Amino acid sequence: MGPGGRLSGRVALVTGAASGIGLACAQRFAAEGAAVVGLDRAEAPGAWEGVAAAAPAAPFFVADVRDAAALERIAQVARRELGRIDALVTAAGVAGGGPVHLLSEEDWDRTQEINLKGTFLSVKAVLPAMLEQRSGSIVTIASVEGLEGIEGGSAYNASKGGVVLLTKNLCLDYGRRGIRANCICPGFIETPLLESVLGQEALREFRERVRDQHQLGRFGRPEEIASAALFLASDEASFVSGQALAVDGGFTAGHRFGYTALMGLD
């Protein structure tokens, strides 16, 4: 949509921007007129070209969301070169889990540090700019697994549940300073992360069962999460704060047991 888009004149910082949901958010925000600052542990040589072509300015940084000093430097660069920070999307994350008695302390710590602590540090880095402006929109990316348990997901579920409640606390703490905070809880989305978990041939049957739990009968697409993030970052959501929005194809709506098939609805 370009200069006349819904984020025209805004500056957005997106973590996990090299692929998947983060990249889709960066692309959509740039198309809507935002200057986008991306960061990821991985390089994004080809993927970021589309963002850079659409955005007024689109610097990309290789950084780990567990590195508080790096996040602070990136936020400072954004403020110095682009003047402000209007939106944050925290899409950086990793999978992790297993039954607790089989889960190592190291795997638990890594999942919490990237998914939960990384969200905390990313938010902390942009808050000085937003507090000074008395405005801003924080969009955290959690998961349906932060709303309800899924077998074998102990570490991941705990980290994403923490993101949901952290986001609600941000709403409470900063709302009177003009800062909105909302959380997106995606269902299972077709991303490299999903492929790394469910892409094995041995898990084909399990993958199909997981897909079937989405009442629309399919996995989601990264651009569908980006559309929700765009709404929350834009003025269209000016009275929306403290919400955990499930974008999940009906995954958390309830359970089916085959009854509708008797009525010809499957």
PyMOL commands that set and color helices and strands:
alter all, ss='L'
color gray80, all
select helices_A, chain A and resi 2-4+20-31+47-54+68-82+100-102+105-133+144-146+154-177+192-198+201-212+222-233+235-237+259-263
alter helices_A, ss='H'
color red, helices_A
select strands_A, chain A and resi 11-15+35-40+60-62+87-90+136-141+179-186+244-247
alter strands_A, ss='S'
color yellow, strands_A
deselect
rebuild
show_as cartoon
